């Protein structure tokens, strides 16, 4: 285990906690209830960029022959199709950071709203580019709380042909991690922190509140 990131492995899957100091700095600002809507949006974009750098570390590459100012050189470039899928609304906050690193990636959207009484996600929108077994999909869902929305989104992606999926979130709760690992043991989860628990309303503690509300000022 190096100082840059920690890898937490469970018997049924993998959770990778990114301990980069810049990401932890942004996470602290996002947790602070005094952070304004404008600051929250900007900081979430920065956090998304830092998460993207870690989440994409295992993407396949291929040789590419180029001419430098001095000589011919064979470098490596990203190969294969990549698709970014934010879960609406809050997942939009992580999208710009990923787009900066993967400007050619396809983009899909999954709309899920949580019923505040049952905590069960309800689907209201789905638009995805063509997905194959070779497509590398990054599912962006900032708050892995009960795991309901991420689980529903993963099922939709799988039904549409995706097999290589990475779930990217800012915060995760143990309850949500267990649910994802039980249903999708091969899906890596990339997060900035694993928090203590869920409260009686299904919110992550200590968390940062409702990410969508803080992002859009609602």
N, C-alpha and C positions, 0 to 999 in steps of 0.2 A: 504493500500500500504506500503510495507516494503522498507528498504533502499537498499536491494540487487537487486530488479528488479521492474520495473513499468509495469502495464498492461493497455494498451490503448484499449478501447472497442468502436467500432462503431456500428451503428444501424444494419449493415448487416454482421458483422463478428468481429473477434478478432485479434488485433495486439499486440504482447508482445515485448516491448523494454527491452533488458537485460542491466542493468546499473551496472553490476559488475565492480569494479575498474580495475581488471586485463584485462578484455575485452576492456574497454575504453582506457586503456593504449596501447594495441595492435592495436586498431583501429586508434589511433593517429599516430602510426608508419607507418601503412599502407597508410594513407592519405598523408604522407610526400613524396613529389616527389624526395627527395634525397635518399630514401630507395632503396638499390640495389635489383637486381633480387633475389639473394640468400637470403637476409634478408626478402624480401617480401614473398618468399615461406615458410620460416620457421615460420614467424609471422602469416601467414594465417593458417598454421597447428595448431598453438597454439590457434588462435581465433576459429577454428573449434572445438577444444576440449572444450572450454568454452561454445560455443553455444550448443554443444551436451549435456552438463550437464543440461542445461535449457530445451532443446527441449524434453528430455526423462523423464522429471519429472512426467508425467502422464501415463507412461507405466504400464500395469497391472503386478501384481506379484502373486505368489502362495506360500503357505507354503512349507518349505523344512526342513526335520528332519536330523540333523547332529550330529556328536560327536565332541565336543571341547576337548582340553586337560584335562578339568575338569569334564564335564558332557554332557549329551544329551541335545541338544538345537534345538528349532524349529525357524528357521529364514525365510526369504523370498527371492525368486529369481525371475528374470524376466520370465514371461510366454508368450507364443504365438510367432508367427513369426514376425521378424522385417526385413525390407529391406531398404537398402540405395541406393538412385538413384541420382547421380550427373548429372547435365546438363553440357555436354561438351562445352567448355574446362574448364572454370573457376570453375565449380562445383567440379572438382577433388581436388582443394585446400582444401576443407572442409572435404573430405572423410577420410584422416588419423585420424583426431581427433575423428570422429564418430566410426571408426573401433577399436580404442583403448578401447572405452567404450562398444562397441557392437561387439566383435570379431566373434561371431557366426552368425551375420546378413548376409542375402543374399545381393548381390550387382547387380544392374542393371545400364544401361547407356542409356541416351537419348542425341542424338547429334542434336543440333539446332544452326544454324548460322543466324545472323541478317543481312538482306539486309540493307545496310547503306543508301540507298535512300528512301525506303518505310518504314523502321524500322520493317518490318514484318519478323518473324522468319521462317526459312526454315529447314525442317527436313532432315537429311542426315544419321542418324543411330539410331537404337533402339534395345536393347537387355535387356530383363527383365526376372527375375525368375518368377515362377508361383505366382500369386497374388489372394487372396481371400478377402471376406468381413471382415475377422478377421485379416488380415495382417496389421501391423503398418508400414507405408511407410514414410520415411523421404526424401523429395525432396530437394536436395542441389543446390541452385542457388544463388551465392553470391550477385549479383546486381539485385534488383527488381526495374528496371527503368520504362520502358513503361508497363511492365507486360506481354508483348507478349510471351516471351520464357517460363515463368513460367505458363502462361495460357495454352499454347500449351502442355507443359509437363503434367500438371494436367489432361487435357483432355485425353491424351494418357494413363495415369495411370488408370483413371476411365474406359476407354474402355477395359482395360486389367483386370478389376475386383477389383481394389483397392477402398476402401471406407474410411479407416482411414489414412488420409494423413496429414502430417505437413510440411509446406513450411519453409525452413531455409535459411535465407540470411544474409549477413553482413550488407548491406545498403539497404534501401528502400526509394523510392520517393512516395509522396502522390498520384501521378497519377497511379502508379503501384498497390499500395495498394487498391485503389478504384476499379480498374479493376478486381483484384482477388476477392475482397469481393462481387462484383456484380455478378460474375459468380459462385463463390464457397464460399458462406457465412459461411459454417461450417468448412472451412479449416483454422486452426490457422497459423499465420505467426510469426516466431521468428526472430528478427533482433537485431543488435547491435545499430542501430541508424535509425531514420526517418529524412532524409535530407530535404532541403528546396523545391527543385523543379527539373524539367528537363530543360536542355537548348535546343536550337533550333535543335541540333543534336540528342537529346534523351539521353544525358549523365546526370547522377545524379550530382547535384550541392549542396554542395561543392565536394562531392564524393571523388574518389581516382583515377580517370581516367579509362582506360580499364583494368579490373582485369585480363583478359586472357593475354593481351599483357604484362602486368607487371609481371605476373606469369611465363611466358615462354620466356620473353626477345625478343618478336617479335615486 
